[in-house]
Amino acid sequence: MTAPSADAPARPRRRRRRILWVLAAIIVLLVVVGLYLGYLAYKAKGDLETARTQATAARAAVLDGDVAKAKAAAAQAQSSSESARSKTHNIVWSAAAAIPWLGSPLDSVAQISDVVADLSTDVLSPIADLATTLDPTTLRTGDKGINTTLLGENEAKLGTIADVAERIDARAADIDGSWFSTVADARDQLVGQTTKTSRFIRGTDTAAKLLPPMLGNNGVRRYFFAFQTPAESRATGGLLGAYAVISARNGRINVDNLGPNSTLRAPARPIDLGAEFDSNYAINRPYVDDRNSNASPHFPYAAQIWMSMWRQQTNTRLDGALATDPIALSYLLKATGPITLSNGDSITGDNVVEVTLSSSYKRFGGDNPARKAYLQEIASKAITTLTTARGNTGGVLEALGRAVHERRLMVYSTRPEEQALLVSSGLAHEVTQTDAPYAEVTVGNLAGNKIDYYLRRAVRYESGSCTGDMRQSTLTVSLTNTATDLSLPAYVIGGLGNPDKRIRPGTNYANLTANLTNGAVLQTITVDGQAPLYGTGTELGHLHVMTQLRIKPGATAVVKYTFLEPTSARGAAVVPVQPLVDEPAVTVDVPQCR
């Protein structure tokens, strides 16, 4: 038997010490790597913040037409973003970012730095070279026109940059914000910036494509220009109030005719928009009664009716139609400055909505000719403001962009290639022919008053899961009548436009229309839990449902539609919002079927 060595008890101790030293070394290494990554993250964060700030400055300089400032800001954004990219793509960062879950914030930051660098290099730098295209001193000509030649010359370059900007925006949207809230917030801010930038450049590109031909570079163009009055709701926004016929040649716009809706005469030979349109709207006599000419939310229908009326009245063929409202005008006046009327009144971005849709009815009482003359002067000066685009270019473009986004500025062209561009840019205000889930609700005033200035709306669209061929869906519409002051003029809260219905003062008497998903099947419709009279049809592929409401002063009517819709309706839900006075609360909970 061999006696145990004296060194035997020491071996486990030495082994343990070696293990402890290895563990200590690993811990030290991890601490060093962590500190290094923290340092890189801190420096990269500073670079990205500088890049984003300079990117915003470059965009603002482009809008101001300041080429030197735009180039300098774009160069600084490019330098800072490249610095961030180098830090977030070194070997240590990349290795840490590859660790499942734990490294996802680092991977997201690396992707953010890539997007910011590419945005600076491939979008901001080349767009800075085109800043003169938006320079107010070159974009507008001395005779109050628009330099459409300059826009046309840069259209190809703008189109290329817009394509790149949209691809970068899509990449930003695909970045996973990760589990770390700070990185998630940075990702959301980046998406907001890339989306704003891509929309601005695409909008400028669309303007460069549309404005030269539509403003008469190849011969005179003439258009019907409608001012809608959303205090008396119609499907495209509001009653046709004042109107103008404008002509354009080589970027210069003139007002050839201006008048109230009462000067439009019913055509002897109305146009025909087809059996489906007639089935839905013939009872309103839209072809011959301008007050109901925009009963459908599909703006091309209203445009064609107005153009038909004008052609038969004057034997003049028009090339298209435009429409807007006082809310859109308020956005524009905030960018251009006020307009001054002949009586000295100052109409500003802050008061134009209240003046045109509310106080003028109190001011003039029953003197409709005086009120219409007053509003007509505002319309005339508004056209001049809109067509000359005076003021800061960036502010004007932002105002117009907001009006388009809210569907308050709509345009129709008789040229198919121009109309296709108008559709893609959101200017056409069409009932979209799509197979995606769809819910569009419109209110039409039936009392002939101006009570919709006091209407407030909420819309909720919900659907079940994408199992089976059909799924259960619900559309809930809440309409609140906030008109509680019964001392308001009868023209505002009375029923003068429909006396046979004996409408009590302050009651909102309206037609409510819903266009639903292609292939949807209506199950029930209720108004405050009760089944109403209703009608159904189709409009441009959608289920079309109509009912009427009477909403008492201060009351809310809740209309609920339950329906089945096909799970073959794929993609994100489309929920167009009717442009009225309020900004409705819209909630969409519709899972995307694939």
N, C-alpha and C positions, 0 to 999 in steps of 0.2 A: 504494500500500500504506500502510495506516494504522498508525502506531506504537502499541504497547500503552500504555494509560493507567498512570500511576504508582500509581493507587489500586487497580488490578486485584488485586495480591497481597493487599491488605488485606481485600477483600470476603469471601473464604472464611474468613479468620480471624474477622471479625466474625460471620459466619454460625455458625461453630462455637461462638463464645462465647455467642451467643443460645441455641443448642441446649443448651449446657451449663447456662446459667442456667435454662432451662425444665426440664431434667432435675433440676437441683438443687431447683428450686421444687416439682416433683412429689414428689421424695424427701422434702423437708421436710414437704410436705402429708401424704404417706403416714405419716410418722413422727408428725406431730401427730394424724392420725386414729387411728393405732394406739394412741398414748398415751391419746387420749380414749376409745377403745373399751375399752382396758385399765382405765381409771378407772371407766367405766360397769360393766364386768364385775365389778370388785372390789366396787363399791357394791351392785350387784344381787345378787351372791353373798351379801353380808352380810344384805341384806334378806330373801332367800329362806331363809337359814338361820334368821333370827329368826322368820320366818313359820312354818317347819316346826316349830320348837321350841314356839312358842305354840300351834300347831294340836294338837300332842301334849298340851300342858298343858290345852287346852280339852276334848279328849276325856276325859282323866283326870278333870277336874272334873265333867264330865257324869256319868261313872260314879259319882262320889262324891255326886252330887246337889247340888253346890255351884253354885247358879245365878249368884251374883255373880262368883265366880272364873271360871266357864265363859264368861260374857259378856265379862269383861275380857280373857281370853286370846284369845277369838275376835276381839274388836275389834282387839287388837294384831296378830294374824295378818293380819287384813284390811288394816290400815294398812301393814304392812311389805310385803305381797304387792302392793298397789296401787303402792307406791313402786317395787318391782322391775319391775312391768309398765310403768310410765311410762318407765323407763330403757331397757328392752329393746324399746320400740316407737317411739323417736324416729327422725327421718329418717336420721341417720347410721347407727344400728344396723340399721335396716331395709334400707338400701341395701347395707351390708356383708353382711347375712344372705342377700341375694338372689344373691350371687356363687356360681355352681355349685361344689359340693364344699367349697371353701375356707370359705364362709360357713355351712355346715351346722351347726357347733356353735352359732353365734349364733342361727340359726333355732330350734334345739332349745331353747336357753335361753329364747327368747321364748315358745315354747309351754309350757315348764315354768312360767314366771311367770303365764301365762294360767290354767293349771290350778290353781295354788296360790291365785291371787286368787279364782277362782270357787268353789273348795273352801271358802275362808274365808267368802265372802259368802253363798253359796247353800246351804251345808251346816252349817258350824260355828256360824254366828250363829243360824240358826233352831233348831238342835238344842240350843243353849245355853238357849234359852227353855223347853225341855222337860226341863231337868235334874231338876226335881222329880219327874218320872215315875220316875226311877231312884234317888231319894233313899232310902236304907235306912229312914229314919224314916217315910216315907210309903208306900213300896212294900210294907212288911210291916205287917200289922195287929197289934193288941195280943194277939190270941188265937193267935199263931203262924201266921197265914194270910198270903195274898198279896193285896194290894189290886188285884184284877182290874178293878174299876170305873175306877180311875185309868188303868190301861193302855188299857182300852176307849175311854175318852174322848179319848185322844190318838192312837188308831190311825190315823185319816185323815191327820193331820199327819205322823206317822212314815212312812206309806206314801209321801207326796209327797216328803219329804226323801230317803227311801231310793232312789226312782227317780232323783232328781237325782244323788245320790252315785254310783250305778252308771254313769250316763252320763259323769260326770267321771272315774271310774276307767277306763272304756273309752278316753276321750281320752288319759289318761296312758299307757295301754298302747300306744297308737298312735304316741307320740312316738319319733322316730328318735334313738337315743343319739348318733349321729354318730361320726366317726373319733377324736374327742378323748376320751380315757378319763375325764377328770375330769367332763365333761358326761354321758358314758354312766353313770358311777357315780351322779351326781345324779339322772338319769332313773330308774335302778333303785330308788333310795331313795324317790323320789316315788311310784313305782308301789306299792311296799310299803306306804307310808302310805295312799294312796287306797284300796287293796284292803282293808287292815285297817279303815279307817273305814267303807267301804261295807258290808262284811260285818257289822260291829258294828251299824250302823243297820238293815240289813235283818233281822238276827237279832232286834233289839228290836221291829221292826215285825211280824215273824212271831209273836213272843211275844204282842204286843198283840192279834193276830188270833186266836191259838189259845187262850191261857190263860183268857180270860173264859168261853167256852163249855165248854172241857174241864175247867175247875176248878169247874164247877157254878153259873155265874151264872143259868142258866135251869132249875135243878133238879139233883138229885143225879146225879153220874156215878160209875161204879165201874170199876176197872181191875185187871187181873192184872199184878203187878210181879215180874219174874223177875231173879234174880241168877245170872249165868252164871259158870261156873268154867273159864277158859281153860287151866288146867293139864290138863284133859281136854277136848280140842278137839272142837267141833262146828261146823257150817258157819257159824252166825251168831256164833260166838265160843267158846262153851264149854258144857259140860253144864249143864242146869238144876239148880241147887243149891237154895238156899233160895228161897222165893217168898212173896209177900204179896198180899192183895187189899185195895186201898185205895179209899176213897170220898172224894169232893170235893163241897163245897157252898159257894158264895160265897167261893171262894178258900181255904177251910180244908180241910186234908187229914187224914184219920184212917186208921189202920191197923186194918182190921176183922178180918183173919185173917193169921196168919203161921205158916209151917211148912216142913219139909224136903220135898224132892221125893217122899220115900217115902210121904207122906200123900195124894198125888194118886192117885186110883183110875182104872183103865181104864174108859172109858165103855162102856155097854152098846150104845149106838147111835152109833158114831163118825161124824164128819162125812166128807164126800167132797170132796176137793180136785181131783178129775178124773183122767182116764186118764193124762195125761202125768206127773203127780206120782206116781201109783201105779206106773207103769212104772219110774221112777227110784228110788223109795224104799220101795216096799211091803215089800221084804225086811227092812227095818229096823223094821217095825211102828210107824211114827211116830204113827199115830192113837191107839194104846192104850198105848204104852210111852213115858212121859215122858222117859226117858233118851235116846231118839232122836227126840223131837218136833221138834227143830230140825236135822234132817239136811240140809235145804235151806238155801242161803244167803239165800233170799227170806224175810225176817222176817215178812211178813204171813201166810205159811203157819203158822209156829210160833205166832204170836199167835192165830190162829183155832183151832188145835188146843188150846192151853192154855185158851182161853175155853170151848171145847166141853166139855173135861174138867170145868171148874169148874161149868158150868151143869148138867150131868147129875149131878154129885156133890151140888150144893146147891140146884138149881132156881133159881139166880140168874143173870140175864142181865147180862153185862158190856158196857161201852161201848168197850173197847179193851184194849191191853196195852202194857207198857213192859219194857225189859230194859237192864241195864247190867252192869258187871263191876268187880272190885277196882282195876283200873288207872284207870278213870274216877273211882272213889271217891277214889283217891290224889290226883288233881288237885283234887277238890273239898275234901278235908280240908286241903290246903295253903292254901286260901283261907278256910275257915271255922274252922280250928283243930281240935284232936284231939277224939275221943270217948272217954269213960271207961267201962269195963265194970264190972259189979257186983263183980268180983274185984279191981278197982283197976287192971287193965291199961289203958294208954293206947295207943289206936290212932291213928296219925298218918298224914299223907300220905307219910312216908318209910318206914313199916314195914308198912302195911296189905297191900301186895301180897305181901311175903315171909311175913307171918303167915297170911294166908288161903289162899295157894296152895302154901306149902312147909312152914314150921316147925310149923304146927298138926298136920300129919300125923305129924311126928316126936314132937311133944309128947304127943299122945294115943294114939299107937301104934295098936293095934287096937280102941280104945274109940270106935267110931263114934258111938254116941249122945251121948257127952260132947263129942266134936269137933263134931258137928252142932249141939248146943245152944250151944256157944261161938260158932260161926260164925253161928248164927241170931241171937244177941244183937247181933253186929256188924251184921248185915243190918238188924235193927230200928232200931238207932241211926242207921244210914246213911240209912234212909228218912226219918227225922225231920230229919236234916241236909239232905238233898236237897230235901224238900218245904217246909221253912221257909226255905231259902236264907239262912241266917244268915251273918254275916260281911260283909266288904267286897263291895259289889255288883259293882264292876269285877272283882275277883278271882274271884267266883263266875261271872260271865258268861264270863270268859276260860277258866275251868276247864271250864264246860259247852261252850263253843265248841270247845275242843280235843277233848273227848270226842266231840262230833258229827263233827268233822273226821276223827277216827280211827275213826269208825263204832262207837264203844263205847257210845253212847246211842241207843237205837232206840225208836220209838213207832209204834203202830198205832191207828187210830180206825175205828169202824164207820160214821161219817158220811163220805160221799164227799167233801164239800167240805173237811172237815178233813184227810182223808187226802191230798187233792191238795196242800194246803199243806205237809204233812209231807214229801211227796215232793220238792217244790221246795226245801225248806229243808235237805234231806240227813238228815232224821230217820227216814225210812221204812225205810232199809236194804233196799231192794228189789234184785232182779236186774233191772237196767235194761233195759227193752225199747227198744232203740236199733239203728239201722242203722250206727252208727259202729264202727270197729275195737274189738274187745272181748276182754279176757282176764281172767277171774276164777278164781283158784285157791283151793280150800279143802281143809283137812285135817280128817279125822274120826278120832278115836281109836277103835281097834277092840279094845284090850286091857282097857278098863275100868279104867285106872290113871290116874295124875296125872303122867305122864312128859313131857307137853307143856310143862311149866314149863321144861324143858331143851331145847326145840326152837328152832332158829334157821333162818331162811328167807332165800332170795334168789330174786328173780324177774327174768327178762330176756325182753322181748317185742320181736321184731325183724321188720320187713317190708321187702320189696323196693319198687321204684319202681311208680308208678301207671300202668304201660303194660299194654295189653290188658284183657281182662275179669277175669282173676284174677291174683293176685300171690303169690309164695312168702313164707310167714311161718314163724317159729319161736318157740316158747315154751319157755324153759328154766327149770326149777324145781330149786333146790338146797336140800335139807333136811339139816341137821346135828343129830345127836343128841349133845348135850353131857353126857348123864347117864353119867358114868363111875364114880361112887361106888356100887358094888354092895352096900354095906351099908345103903342106904336101905330103908325099909319096903316090903314086898311090895305094899302098897296103892298105893305111888308108882311102883315100877318093875317090878312083877310082872304076871302075866296072869290075875289073879283074875276079871276080868270076862269072860274068854273062855277057860276052862281047856281046852277041846277042842283048841285050836290049839297047846298046849304051847309057849308063848312063853318064851324064855329071859329071865331077869331082866336088866333094862337095855335090852331091845330095844324100839324104838318101832315098834309095829305099827299101821299107819294106812291109811285109805282116802283117796286123793288124787283130787279132782274138778276138772276144768277146764271152764268155760263159755266158749266161743269165739265169734267173730264170726258174726252171722246170715248164713247161706249158706256158711259155711266147710266145706271138705272135708278130713277127716283123711287124711294120707298115711302117717305112721309115728308110733309112740310107742316110746321106749326108756327103760329104767331101767339106768343105768350101762352103756349101750351094748348091752344085751340086750333083746329083745322080750318084754314081759310079757303076761299075760292082761289083757284090758281089755274094757270094754263102752261102747257109745255110745247116745245118744238125743238128745232135745232138751229144753231148759228155757226156757220163755218166749221162744222165738225163737232161742235160741243152741244151737250144737252142744255136746253134753254128753258128756264123756269121763271114765270112771271106771277106776281101777286100784288095786291094793293094794301096800303096801311093808312091808318089815321092815328097819329101820335099826339096825345093831349099835351098842353103846356107843362113843361117840367117832367114829363113822363119818359120812360124808356120802353121801346118795343123790342122783344127778342124773337128773332126769326130763326128757326132751326130746320135745316134740311138733313135728312138721313138718306144715304144712297149707297149703292154698290158701284164700285169702279173696278175695271179690269186690272189685274196685276201685271198685264202686259204694258201698262202705262209706266214707262221707265224714266229714270232721271229725277232731277230735283223738281219739286212742285213749282208751278208758275202761278203767281198770285198778283195779277195787275191791280193797282189801286187807282180808283177814279179820282181825278184831281178836283177836290172841292175846297172849302175854306179851311177845314180842320186837317190835322195830321192823325189819321186813325191808328189805333193800336192794332197791329196785325200779328197774329200768332200762328205759326205753321208747325205742326207735328205730324209730318207725313214721311214715313220711312221710304227710302229710295229702293225701288225694285230693280234688279239687274238681270 
